[in-house]
Amino acid sequence: MIRRWRSQYWFSAAVCLLGSAALVASAYACLLIGVDFAAAGFSLLTGVVVISTFGSYLCAVVLSVVAAGCLSYFFSPPIFSFRVEEQDDLMALLAFLTTSIVTTVLAARIRRTSEEELRNTRAELARFARVAILGELTASIAHELNQPLAGLVSSGDACRRWLGNQPPNIERANQSLERIVRDADRASKVVERVRGLAKNTPPQKAAVSVKEAVREVIVLTRGELEQNQIRLEEQFADDLPLIWADRIQLQQVCLNLVVNAIESIKDLRGGPRNLLVRAEKDASDSVLLTVSDTGAGLDSDHTEDVFNAFYTTKPEGMGMGLTISRSIIEAHGGRLWASGNVPRGAKFQFTLPRCREGAI
Amino acid sequence: MSLEPPLVFVVDDDASAREGIEDILQSVGLPVISFGSAREFLHGPRRDAPGCIVLDVRLPGTSGLEFQKILIEAGIRLPVIFITGHGDIPMSVMAMKSGAIEFLTKPLREQSLLDAVNAGIEADRLRREGSKHVSELRQRFELLTPREREVFALVVTGRPNKQIAAQLELSEMTVKVHRSQITKKMRATSIVELARMADRLGLSAEKS
């Protein structure tokens, strides 16, 4: 929670104000107890370092100055005045101020760097998982790319023949050309999607249509579905609100769930081979996405285990897919959970809050 | 005699691939009907004409290989040309074993597609002519009386009239009359031709 507030201006202001008040109060308390200059300086320094861990660089500087002020006001003679008469006291105050600023700024910088690194590592990990899924889908993607290319080559050949006829059939040749353009466009869209998923871009939230985003990536699994004789059903409600999300990460989660479902159906012998992807609006106006399959299913007592890192049932799996998916959904303010599908198989569901009007 | 116009069926679930094939076949003047799924084909219009099926191995619902079996069961004897995005060896072996005449990989080479389709149409034409001949023979065979059929069955085994007469307890003269009737009705010119017809009709197995 604090991490989210930290970037807000009001939070820094509050830390400065409350921190300053605390410093003044403790300096006054020290005076009442009868602590000397050095001990008071040490306790104020400790206070500044502790309080400024909540705030920004600016907080650190402001609090250091306030603490130095307190020290000068309460402890350097004449007391209850900011005037400093002794050269030694002035030096001591300056030393205090420098130490305080340097320490707090360094602490803030270390914290910021480690947070940035954590964020980068997470993004890297997510991207790594995305590329891993793409790797699993290579054959399927190749298939999806090969279809329009096959159409393109055939239409090209046909076009040449229409033009070579005596007399040339311009109308049919034009139709062939139109198909060539359409198929080339389709192929380039596939490439674009794959590139989007493989690209190394920081997460960027925007208003996203769940239907569009999900459909775009499900297409990439079509070859895999056909090869494994899996029947895919897609149900998208008409009244789906836009959601505020990083499109690529949303697609990653969907792809992950669909690929898992395919894996669980793949080696089944007998029984239905169905996969359902459904998106609807739930009671709290969020979008609820369900991916359910008639595959091997989950161990009913340990449905939560699948979200643990390194939990996997695949021989070549890393066991990170669902862990990453859950952290992505949670970072979007949603929830991802698993349950059993009736009469058989597994069901994964996640919610994503709708895009608020003002957010666009 | 002018040839019956052929008809080619294309079954592929992918619109781009399907329309491309359709276009190429039409550009050489072949009539084409195409379908997006196995089911559409089974319920779709069919014309009694020599032709072949260009079939995608991967179809949603029923795979191309299963579909080929369904066709055989349904008595649709059209030659099948398989096309696939990934020409994997086990699949093509299975396809060829179950009687496919060609296995092509996408994107298709124009000439190999046309060659395969023409070969398919030709094979179907020959098969149809063969079966037309048999049904004609069968019609002629239907004209024979039960007694004549008995004599026919014995004549084609190469037995002399005398033996046939003895076996059927007829006079040799009667056998001769039957024999000339049989030859006339079956429109055969020699005993050898009669024997061949019996073969086609599957009578040789019935000889006692």
HADDOCK unambig.tbl for C-alpha pairs under 7 A between the chains (distance, minus, plus):
assign (segid A and resid 143 and name CA) (segid B and resid 85 and name CA) 6.22 0.50 0.50
assign (segid A and resid 146 and name CA) (segid B and resid 85 and name CA) 6.74 0.50 0.50
assign (segid A and resid 147 and name CA) (segid B and resid 14 and name CA) 6.94 0.50 0.50
assign (segid A and resid 147 and name CA) (segid B and resid 16 and name CA) 6.58 0.50 0.50
assign (segid A and resid 147 and name CA) (segid B and resid 17 and name CA) 5.74 0.50 0.50
assign (segid A and resid 148 and name CA) (segid B and resid 16 and name CA) 5.39 0.50 0.50
assign (segid A and resid 148 and name CA) (segid B and resid 17 and name CA) 6.38 0.50 0.50
assign (segid A and resid 149 and name CA) (segid B and resid 107 and name CA) 6.68 0.50 0.50
assign (segid A and resid 150 and name CA) (segid B and resid 17 and name CA) 5.60 0.50 0.50
assign (segid A and resid 150 and name CA) (segid B and resid 106 and name CA) 5.54 0.50 0.50
assign (segid A and resid 150 and name CA) (segid B and resid 107 and name CA) 3.96 0.50 0.50
assign (segid A and resid 150 and name CA) (segid B and resid 108 and name CA) 6.59 0.50 0.50
assign (segid A and resid 151 and name CA) (segid B and resid 16 and name CA) 4.68 0.50 0.50
assign (segid A and resid 151 and name CA) (segid B and resid 17 and name CA) 4.06 0.50 0.50
assign (segid A and resid 151 and name CA) (segid B and resid 19 and name CA) 6.92 0.50 0.50
assign (segid A and resid 151 and name CA) (segid B and resid 20 and name CA) 4.59 0.50 0.50
assign (segid A and resid 152 and name CA) (segid B and resid 20 and name CA) 6.88 0.50 0.50
assign (segid A and resid 153 and name CA) (segid B and resid 107 and name CA) 6.50 0.50 0.50
assign (segid A and resid 154 and name CA) (segid B and resid 20 and name CA) 4.71 0.50 0.50
assign (segid A and resid 154 and name CA) (segid B and resid 21 and name CA) 5.93 0.50 0.50
assign (segid A and resid 154 and name CA) (segid B and resid 24 and name CA) 6.22 0.50 0.50
assign (segid A and resid 154 and name CA) (segid B and resid 108 and name CA) 6.87 0.50 0.50
assign (segid A and resid 154 and name CA) (segid B and resid 110 and name CA) 6.92 0.50 0.50
assign (segid A and resid 155 and name CA) (segid B and resid 20 and name CA) 4.71 0.50 0.50
assign (segid A and resid 155 and name CA) (segid B and resid 23 and name CA) 6.42 0.50 0.50
assign (segid A and resid 155 and name CA) (segid B and resid 24 and name CA) 6.69 0.50 0.50
assign (segid A and resid 157 and name CA) (segid B and resid 24 and name CA) 6.66 0.50 0.50
assign (segid A and resid 157 and name CA) (segid B and resid 110 and name CA) 6.68 0.50 0.50
assign (segid A and resid 158 and name CA) (segid B and resid 23 and name CA) 5.81 0.50 0.50
assign (segid A and resid 158 and name CA) (segid B and resid 24 and name CA) 4.36 0.50 0.50
assign (segid A and resid 158 and name CA) (segid B and resid 27 and name CA) 5.84 0.50 0.50
assign (segid A and resid 161 and name CA) (segid B and resid 27 and name CA) 6.01 0.50 0.50
assign (segid A and resid 162 and name CA) (segid B and resid 27 and name CA) 5.82 0.50 0.50
assign (segid A and resid 183 and name CA) (segid B and resid 16 and name CA) 6.42 0.50 0.50
assign (segid A and resid 226 and name CA) (segid B and resid 58 and name CA) 6.22 0.50 0.50
assign (segid A and resid 226 and name CA) (segid B and resid 59 and name CA) 6.68 0.50 0.50
assign (segid A and resid 226 and name CA) (segid B and resid 60 and name CA) 5.80 0.50 0.50
assign (segid A and resid 227 and name CA) (segid B and resid 58 and name CA) 6.66 0.50 0.50
assign (segid A and resid 229 and name CA) (segid B and resid 60 and name CA) 6.77 0.50 0.50
assign (segid A and resid 229 and name CA) (segid B and resid 61 and name CA) 6.53 0.50 0.50
assign (segid A and resid 231 and name CA) (segid B and resid 61 and name CA) 6.75 0.50 0.50
